[in-house]
Amino acid sequence: MLLTRFLERFGSTDSTDAEDVHRRLSHLEGTTPIAEITARREVTVGGVVVALTRSVPQSSPRLDISVSDGTGIVHARFLGMRDIPGITAGRTLLLTGCFTLSDSTVLTALNPRYELIDTQSD
């Protein structure tokens, strides 16, 4: 009983969050839903940064991000830098690049073009 109330109050809202992200981004023209991306084609996707990973100082500079639009997740790898001003977890952005399958499962773009999107007015 206590567990049921806890889950009702604090349970996962992943599906609701995904639907909200998809709704907020559906107005962006010229974007392709992540679920519809074909590997090895240049596309523009819009989404929210859900994860960032920076390389350690002893290795070559690299920033990896994961972006979700509510239909799926893609990764972007920026070589030569550990930080890009404005790219933070929760930030909405557009990525344009050629996405290829990394490890046969994850669509990844190397050094894609990016545009930060202001969603405060939504």
MDAnalysis code that builds the backbone (N, CA, C; Angstrom):
import MDAnalysis as mda
import numpy as np

u = mda.Universe.empty(366, n_residues=122, atom_resindex=np.repeat(np.arange(122), 3), trajectory=True)
u.add_TopologyAttr("name", ["N", "CA", "C"] * 122)
u.add_TopologyAttr("resid", np.arange(1, 123))
u.add_TopologyAttr("resname", ["MET", "LEU", "LEU", "THR", "ARG", "PHE", "LEU", "GLU", "ARG", "PHE", "GLY", "SER", "THR", "ASP", "SER", "THR", "ASP", "ALA", "GLU", "ASP", "VAL", "HIS", "ARG", "ARG", "LEU", "SER", "HIS", "LEU", "GLU", "GLY", "THR", "THR", "PRO", "ILE", "ALA", "GLU", "ILE", "THR", "ALA", "ARG", "ARG", "GLU", "VAL", "THR", "VAL", "GLY", "GLY", "VAL", "VAL", "VAL", "ALA", "LEU", "THR", "ARG", "SER", "VAL", "PRO", "GLN", "SER", "SER", "PRO", "ARG", "LEU", "ASP", "ILE", "SER", "VAL", "SER", "ASP", "GLY", "THR", "GLY", "ILE", "VAL", "HIS", "ALA", "ARG", "PHE", "LEU", "GLY", "MET", "ARG", "ASP", "ILE", "PRO", "GLY", "ILE", "THR", "ALA", "GLY", "ARG", "THR", "LEU", "LEU", "LEU", "THR", "GLY", "CYS", "PHE", "THR", "LEU", "SER", "ASP", "SER", "THR", "VAL", "LEU", "THR", "ALA", "LEU", "ASN", "PRO", "ARG", "TYR", "GLU", "LEU", "ILE", "ASP", "THR", "GLN", "SER", "ASP"])
u.atoms.positions = np.array([
    [0.821, -1.191, 0.000],
    [0.000, 0.000, 0.000],
    [0.865, 1.255, 0.000],
    [1.853, 1.310, 0.889],
    [2.735, 2.466, 0.962],
    [3.525, 2.615, -0.339],
    [4.010, 1.488, -0.854],
    [4.750, 1.520, -2.111],
    [3.868, 2.014, -3.251],
    [2.631, 1.593, -3.299],
    [1.706, 2.035, -4.340],
    [1.511, 3.544, -4.297],
    [1.299, 4.088, -3.104],
    [1.132, 5.544, -2.979],
    [2.402, 6.275, -3.382],
    [3.556, 5.722, -3.002],
    [4.828, 6.343, -3.356],
    [4.987, 6.398, -4.876],
    [4.711, 5.284, -5.544],
    [4.850, 5.240, -6.998],
    [3.860, 6.161, -7.692],
    [2.650, 6.256, -7.161],
    [1.671, 7.165, -7.751],
    [2.127, 8.612, -7.640],
    [2.768, 8.923, -6.531],
    [3.180, 10.304, -6.303],
    [4.510, 10.645, -6.967],
    [5.461, 9.710, -6.925],
    [6.806, 9.996, -7.412],
    [7.243, 9.064, -8.530],
    [6.340, 8.325, -9.111],
    [6.688, 7.343, -10.124],
    [7.270, 7.969, -11.372],
    [7.798, 7.120, -12.219],
    [8.423, 7.564, -13.457],
    [7.416, 8.268, -14.356],
    [7.871, 9.349, -14.964],
    [7.033, 10.083, -15.914],
    [7.681, 10.088, -17.289],
    [8.516, 9.066, -17.575],
    [9.253, 9.039, -18.832],
    [8.355, 9.175, -20.046],
    [7.240, 8.442, -20.103],
    [6.380, 8.529, -21.280],
    [5.743, 9.902, -21.382],
    [5.352, 10.472, -20.256],
    [4.784, 11.819, -20.262],
    [5.827, 12.828, -20.703],
    [7.052, 12.700, -20.198],
    [8.123, 13.601, -20.590],
    [8.409, 13.483, -22.083],
    [8.456, 12.268, -22.609],
    [8.720, 12.065, -24.029],
    [7.623, 12.693, -24.879],
    [6.381, 12.527, -24.461],
    [5.269, 13.132, -25.202],
    [5.355, 14.653, -25.153],
    [5.746, 15.201, -24.003],
    [5.882, 16.650, -23.860],
    [6.994, 17.182, -24.759],
    [8.124, 16.488, -24.788],
    [9.234, 16.905, -25.653],
    [8.794, 16.868, -27.107],
    [8.160, 15.784, -27.515],
    [7.706, 15.652, -28.901],
    [6.719, 16.767, -29.254],
    [5.803, 17.084, -28.352],
    [4.828, 18.152, -28.596],
    [5.526, 19.504, -28.737],
    [6.487, 19.787, -27.842],
    [7.181, 21.080, -27.881],
    [8.028, 21.254, -29.134],
    [8.512, 20.155, -29.703],
    [9.406, 20.249, -30.852],
    [8.704, 20.056, -32.183],
    [7.444, 19.678, -32.175],
    [6.741, 19.356, -33.421],
    [6.590, 20.563, -34.339],
    [6.713, 21.780, -33.803],
    [6.559, 22.980, -34.630],
    [7.829, 23.342, -35.398],
    [8.950, 22.703, -35.107],
    [10.199, 23.042, -35.777],
    [10.186, 22.500, -37.203],
    [10.219, 23.402, -38.160],
    [10.152, 23.000, -39.563],
    [11.493, 22.441, -40.028],
    [11.426, 21.505, -40.949],
    [12.630, 20.954, -41.551],
    [13.342, 19.921, -40.707],
    [12.721, 19.496, -39.617],
    [13.350, 18.479, -38.780],
    [12.752, 17.109, -39.066],
    [13.554, 16.096, -38.826],
    [13.128, 14.712, -38.997],
    [13.002, 14.074, -37.623],
    [11.885, 13.415, -37.332],
    [11.799, 12.699, -36.051],
    [12.921, 11.659, -35.966],
    [13.522, 11.535, -34.802],
    [14.645, 10.613, -34.640],
    [14.254, 9.193, -35.031],
    [13.041, 8.781, -34.746],
    [12.589, 7.425, -35.080],
    [12.571, 7.176, -36.588],
    [12.586, 8.245, -37.392],
    [12.506, 8.102, -38.849],
    [13.840, 8.325, -39.556],
    [14.923, 8.496, -38.811],
    [16.228, 8.751, -39.432],
    [16.726, 7.506, -40.144],
    [17.264, 7.713, -41.339],
    [17.942, 6.665, -42.083],
    [19.438, 6.924, -41.974],
    [20.199, 5.905, -41.617],
    [21.642, 6.058, -41.460],
    [22.288, 6.518, -42.766],
    [23.354, 7.295, -42.626],
    [24.169, 7.791, -43.735],
    [23.482, 8.837, -44.593],
    [22.510, 9.516, -44.038],
    [21.851, 10.626, -44.732],
    [21.943, 11.851, -43.844],
    [22.190, 13.003, -44.446],
    [22.230, 14.223, -43.654],
    [20.810, 14.653, -43.320],
    [20.567, 14.856, -42.047],
    [19.252, 15.277, -41.569],
    [19.425, 16.309, -40.463],
    [18.323, 16.986, -40.165],
    [18.262, 17.889, -39.020],
    [17.257, 17.318, -38.039],
    [17.693, 17.187, -36.791],
    [16.807, 16.721, -35.731],
    [16.756, 17.783, -34.641],
    [15.616, 17.863, -33.989],
    [15.475, 18.752, -32.839],
    [15.233, 17.912, -31.616],
    [15.807, 18.312, -30.498],
    [15.605, 17.533, -29.288],
    [16.173, 18.210, -28.065],
    [16.094, 17.483, -26.974],
    [16.569, 17.960, -25.681],
    [17.799, 17.149, -25.291],
    [18.832, 17.830, -24.816],
    [20.038, 17.146, -24.356],
    [19.691, 16.391, -23.073],
    [19.825, 15.069, -23.127],
    [19.486, 14.249, -21.965],
    [20.727, 13.728, -21.245],
    [21.904, 13.831, -21.883],
    [23.142, 13.390, -21.232],
    [24.337, 14.046, -21.899],
    [25.361, 14.340, -21.098],
    [26.633, 14.877, -21.583],
    [27.762, 14.064, -20.974],
    [28.787, 13.788, -21.776],
    [29.980, 13.118, -21.279],
    [31.189, 13.846, -21.834],
    [32.066, 14.286, -20.939],
    [33.293, 14.970, -21.348],
    [34.463, 14.012, -21.184],
    [35.440, 14.114, -22.089],
    [36.626, 13.276, -21.969],
    [37.472, 13.743, -20.791],
    [38.271, 12.845, -20.263],
    [39.149, 13.187, -19.142],
    [40.320, 14.016, -19.656],
    [40.918, 14.837, -18.797],
    [42.009, 15.717, -19.236],
    [43.199, 14.986, -19.857],
    [43.441, 13.734, -19.492],
    [44.589, 13.000, -20.023],
    [44.369, 12.497, -21.451],
    [43.162, 12.586, -21.971],
    [42.876, 12.085, -23.322],
    [42.568, 13.241, -24.265],
    [42.401, 12.922, -25.521],
    [42.052, 13.941, -26.514],
    [40.712, 14.559, -26.151],
    [40.571, 15.878, -26.346],
    [39.301, 16.533, -26.007],
    [38.136, 15.969, -26.813],
    [37.035, 15.701, -26.119],
    [35.841, 15.168, -26.774],
    [34.634, 15.433, -25.890],
    [33.528, 15.822, -26.522],
    [32.256, 16.008, -25.826],
    [31.220, 15.140, -26.523],
    [30.586, 14.260, -25.771],
    [29.516, 13.412, -26.296],
    [28.209, 13.849, -25.658],
    [27.173, 13.994, -26.486],
    [25.854, 14.323, -25.954],
    [24.829, 13.339, -26.497],
    [23.785, 13.129, -25.724],
    [22.637, 12.330, -26.155],
    [21.449, 13.274, -26.235],
    [20.710, 13.183, -27.334],
    [19.589, 14.088, -27.586],
    [18.340, 13.261, -27.863],
    [17.229, 13.642, -27.230],
    [15.953, 12.945, -27.416],
    [14.896, 13.916, -27.918],
    [14.069, 13.427, -28.846],
    [12.939, 14.239, -29.323],
    [11.597, 13.627, -28.930],
    [11.632, 12.613, -28.098],
    [10.399, 11.940, -27.701],
    [10.090, 10.730, -28.556],
    [10.765, 10.602, -29.715],
    [10.563, 9.420, -30.558],
    [11.776, 8.507, -30.529],
    [12.890, 8.992, -30.006],
    [14.123, 8.223, -29.954],
    [15.266, 9.078, -29.442],
    [16.459, 8.483, -29.453],
    [17.658, 9.177, -28.976],
    [18.766, 9.029, -30.008],
    [19.501, 10.120, -30.241],
    [20.709, 10.095, -31.062],
    [21.866, 10.618, -30.220],
    [23.068, 10.302, -30.677],
    [24.266, 10.805, -30.020],
    [24.986, 11.739, -30.983],
    [25.676, 12.715, -30.418],
    [26.537, 13.602, -31.197],
    [27.879, 13.651, -30.492],
    [28.946, 13.557, -31.267],
    [30.296, 13.599, -30.709],
    [31.017, 14.797, -31.312],
    [31.492, 15.672, -30.433],
    [32.236, 16.858, -30.849],
    [33.704, 16.627, -30.494],
    [34.526, 16.442, -31.524],
    [35.944, 16.182, -31.315],
    [36.692, 17.501, -31.171],
    [37.715, 17.513, -30.321],
    [38.544, 18.699, -30.157],
    [38.048, 19.671, -29.108],
    [36.979, 19.337, -28.403],
    [36.479, 20.230, -27.345],
    [35.824, 19.421, -26.236],
    [35.938, 19.935, -25.029],
    [35.310, 19.280, -23.880],
    [34.051, 19.997, -23.433],
    [33.852, 21.202, -23.949],
    [32.704, 21.998, -23.529],
    [32.285, 22.896, -24.682],
    [30.981, 23.080, -24.843],
    [30.433, 24.030, -25.813],
    [29.485, 24.923, -25.028],
    [29.781, 26.226, -24.973],
    [28.906, 27.128, -24.223],
    [27.451, 27.003, -24.686],
    [26.551, 26.858, -23.738],
    [25.126, 26.758, -24.046],
    [24.602, 25.344, -24.133],
    [25.469, 24.378, -24.386],
    [25.011, 22.988, -24.450],
    [25.116, 22.395, -23.050],
    [23.951, 22.226, -22.443],
    [23.844, 21.677, -21.097],
    [22.685, 20.686, -21.075],
    [22.653, 19.853, -20.069],
    [21.538, 18.914, -19.930],
    [20.236, 19.696, -19.810],
    [19.234, 19.271, -20.566],
    [17.934, 19.938, -20.556],
    [17.784, 21.009, -21.620],
    [18.862, 21.340, -22.320],
    [18.819, 22.384, -23.344],
    [18.226, 21.831, -24.639],
    [17.392, 22.618, -25.297],
    [16.803, 22.234, -26.577],
    [17.705, 22.747, -27.690],
    [17.940, 21.903, -28.680],
    [18.792, 22.309, -29.793],
    [18.436, 21.560, -31.062],
    [18.984, 22.047, -32.165],
    [18.898, 21.368, -33.456],
    [20.275, 20.817, -33.777],
    [20.331, 19.627, -34.327],
    [21.570, 19.034, -34.812],
    [21.394, 18.719, -36.285],
    [22.378, 19.091, -37.089],
    [22.354, 18.758, -38.508],
    [23.647, 18.036, -38.840],
    [23.513, 16.842, -39.385],
    [24.694, 16.074, -39.737],
    [24.316, 14.740, -40.332],
    [25.350, 13.987, -40.646],
    [25.171, 12.643, -41.185],
    [25.266, 11.666, -40.013],
    [24.175, 11.022, -39.711],
    [24.128, 10.092, -38.588],
    [24.426, 8.690, -39.092],
    [25.348, 8.020, -38.426],
    [25.703, 6.652, -38.778],
    [25.495, 5.768, -37.557],
    [25.417, 4.474, -37.803],
    [25.223, 3.543, -36.691],
    [26.551, 3.285, -35.997],
    [26.602, 3.592, -34.718],
    [27.776, 3.339, -33.898],
    [27.481, 2.102, -33.066],
    [28.397, 1.167, -33.044],
    [28.184, -0.096, -32.323],
    [26.933, -0.817, -32.826],
    [26.556, -0.563, -34.068],
    [25.420, -1.213, -34.729],
    [24.068, -0.924, -34.089],
    [24.008, 0.006, -33.138],
    [22.722, 0.252, -32.495],
    [22.384, 1.719, -32.309],
    [23.382, 2.581, -32.191],
    [23.131, 3.971, -31.833],
    [23.476, 4.895, -32.996],
    [22.519, 5.726, -33.408],
    [22.789, 6.706, -34.455],
    [23.634, 7.829, -33.866],
    [24.796, 8.075, -34.492],
    [25.750, 9.052, -33.978],
    [26.239, 9.938, -35.107],
    [26.368, 11.239, -34.822],
    [26.926, 12.192, -35.785],
    [28.219, 12.756, -35.204],
    [29.254, 12.849, -36.046],
    [30.516, 13.454, -35.631],
    [30.528, 14.922, -36.008],
    [30.809, 15.777, -35.038],
    [30.891, 17.226, -35.237],
    [29.716, 17.792, -36.034],
    [28.484, 17.498, -35.630],
    [27.336, 18.045, -36.371],
    [27.219, 19.551, -36.149],
    [26.555, 20.206, -37.074],
    [26.209, 21.609, -36.848],
    [25.119, 21.624, -35.782],
    [25.110, 22.659, -34.974],
    [24.098, 22.741, -33.926],
    [23.565, 24.157, -33.830],
    [22.326, 24.254, -33.371],
    [21.682, 25.545, -33.135],
    [20.912, 25.438, -31.827],
    [21.209, 26.341, -30.905],
    [20.501, 26.358, -29.628],
    [19.127, 26.966, -29.838],
    [18.103, 26.350, -29.270],
    [16.721, 26.790, -29.442],
    [16.211, 27.359, -28.124],
    [15.591, 28.516, -28.202],
    [14.976, 29.127, -27.026],
    [13.541, 28.639, -26.931],
    [13.235, 27.897, -25.872],
    [11.873, 27.375, -25.694],
    [11.139, 28.099, -24.584],
    [11.693, 29.196, -24.085],
    [11.051, 29.919, -22.993],
    [9.715, 30.513, -23.399],
    [9.555, 30.854, -24.689],
    [8.316, 31.495, -25.134],
    [7.209, 30.508, -25.439],
    [7.525, 29.185, -25.406],
    [6.504, 28.172, -25.719],
    [5.437, 28.129, -24.681],
])
